[in-house]
Amino acid sequence: DYPPLFAYFQYGLAMIYGKIIIPCVEKYTTMNIMKLMLEIRENNVEYVQGQGYPILIVTLHRLSVIVTETVYLGALIIMFRKMVIKQNKLFILFLMPGILIVDHIHFQYNGFLMGIMSIAIYLFMEERIYLGTIVFSSLLLLKHIYIYMIPGIGLY
């Protein structure tokens, strides 16, 4: 149920994970993926309790969420540099408990997506309408839930 650009984003992450988790990823095909899972189980890989996922995979997911949230932090810094707002409000927005809890457990990459949305809003504020439209369109290709913003963007 995710748009195409998010699929490419996930594909890129999977390529990175493949290089980290399986040193010889080329030898594994969809036909012998069960063999891979058996190898992981036989080598006593630690699992996250109650979930059945190797700790390494869950840790990589969490780290990828944290790394991609730098897009959000960067966008907020750029926006707040132009606005006369105290810097502590920047960190209040960045450290919202909802994003931290949901993103770091459920891997939705909402901080990354809010960063792209913030970049689009900043570009609109700077009267760079075409570039802002391209960035906002990219956001829609990453996650369709932002479609509810189209009327407001269109009216602006």
C-alpha positions in Angstrom: 0.0 0.0 0.0 3.0 2.3 -0.3 3.7 4.5 -3.3 6.5 3.8 -5.7 9.2 6.1 -4.4 8.9 4.6 -0.9 9.4 1.2 -2.5 12.7 2.4 -4.0 13.7 3.9 -0.7 13.0 0.5 1.0 14.9 -1.3 -1.8 17.9 0.9 -1.2 17.8 0.1 2.5 17.5 -3.6 1.7 20.6 -3.4 -0.5 22.5 -1.8 2.4 21.1 -4.4 4.9 22.1 -7.2 2.5 25.7 -5.9 2.5 25.8 -5.8 6.3 23.8 -8.9 7.2 24.8 -11.3 4.5 28.4 -10.9 3.2 27.7 -13.1 0.2 24.2 -12.0 -0.6 24.6 -13.0 -4.3 24.5 -16.7 -3.4 21.0 -16.5 -1.9 18.0 -16.6 -4.2 14.4 -16.8 -3.4 14.6 -20.6 -3.8 17.0 -21.1 -1.0 15.8 -18.3 1.4 14.6 -21.1 3.8 18.1 -22.4 3.8 19.3 -19.0 4.9 16.8 -18.8 7.7 18.0 -22.2 8.9 21.6 -21.1 8.8 20.7 -18.0 10.9 18.8 -20.2 13.4 21.6 -22.9 13.6 24.2 -20.2 14.3 22.3 -19.2 17.4 21.6 -15.6 16.3 20.0 -13.7 19.1 16.4 -12.9 18.5 14.2 -10.0 19.8 12.1 -11.6 22.5 8.6 -12.5 21.3 9.1 -11.2 17.8 11.3 -13.9 16.1 13.5 -11.3 14.3 17.3 -11.3 14.7 18.5 -8.5 16.9 20.9 -7.3 14.1 18.0 -6.7 11.7 15.9 -4.8 14.2 18.9 -2.7 15.2 19.6 -1.9 11.6 16.0 -0.8 11.1 16.1 1.4 14.2 19.4 3.0 13.1 18.0 3.7 9.6 15.1 5.5 11.2 17.4 7.6 13.3 19.7 8.4 10.4 16.9 9.4 8.1 15.5 11.7 10.8 18.4 14.0 10.1 16.4 15.2 7.1 13.8 16.4 9.5 16.3 18.1 11.7 18.1 19.7 8.8 14.8 21.0 7.4 13.8 22.5 10.8 17.2 24.2 11.1 16.8 25.7 7.7 13.3 26.9 8.4 14.1 28.3 11.8 17.1 30.1 10.5 14.8 32.3 8.4 12.1 32.7 11.1 12.3 34.7 14.3 11.6 31.7 16.6 13.6 30.6 19.6 15.8 27.5 19.0 14.2 25.6 21.8 11.0 25.3 19.8 13.0 23.6 17.1 14.0 20.8 19.4 10.5 20.6 20.8 9.3 19.8 17.3 12.2 17.4 16.6 11.8 15.5 19.8 8.0 14.9 19.6 7.3 11.8 21.6 4.9 10.5 19.0 7.5 10.4 16.3 10.2 9.0 18.5 8.0 6.2 19.9 6.1 5.2 16.8 9.0 5.6 14.3 11.6 3.8 16.4 9.3 0.8 17.1 7.2 0.6 13.9 9.7 1.9 11.3 7.4 4.2 9.5 10.1 6.8 8.7 7.7 9.7 9.7 10.5 11.9 10.8 12.1 11.6 7.3 8.8 12.3 5.6 8.1 15.3 7.9 11.5 16.6 6.9 10.6 16.4 3.2 7.2 18.1 4.0 9.1 20.8 5.9 11.5 21.4 3.0 8.5 21.8 0.6 6.8 24.3 3.0 10.1 26.2 3.3 10.4 26.4 -0.5 6.9 27.7 -0.8 7.6 30.3 1.9 10.7 31.3 -0.1 8.5 31.8 -3.3 10.2 28.9 -5.0 6.9 27.4 -6.1 8.1 25.0 -8.8 10.9 23.4 -6.7 8.4 23.3 -3.7 5.9 21.5 -6.0 8.5 19.0 -7.1 9.5 18.3 -3.5 5.9 18.0 -2.4 5.1 15.7 -5.3 8.0 13.5 -4.2 6.5 13.4 -0.7 3.3 12.1 -2.2 5.2 9.4 -4.1 6.8 8.4 -0.8 3.6 8.2 1.3 0.1 8.8 0.1 -1.2 10.0 3.5 0.0 13.5 2.8 -2.6 13.8 0.0 -4.8 15.6 2.6 -2.5 18.6 2.3 -3.1 19.1 -1.4 -6.1 21.6 -1.0 -4.0 23.8 1.3 -0.9 23.6 -0.9 -3.1 24.3 -4.0 -4.7 27.3 -2.4 -1.4 28.7 -1.4 
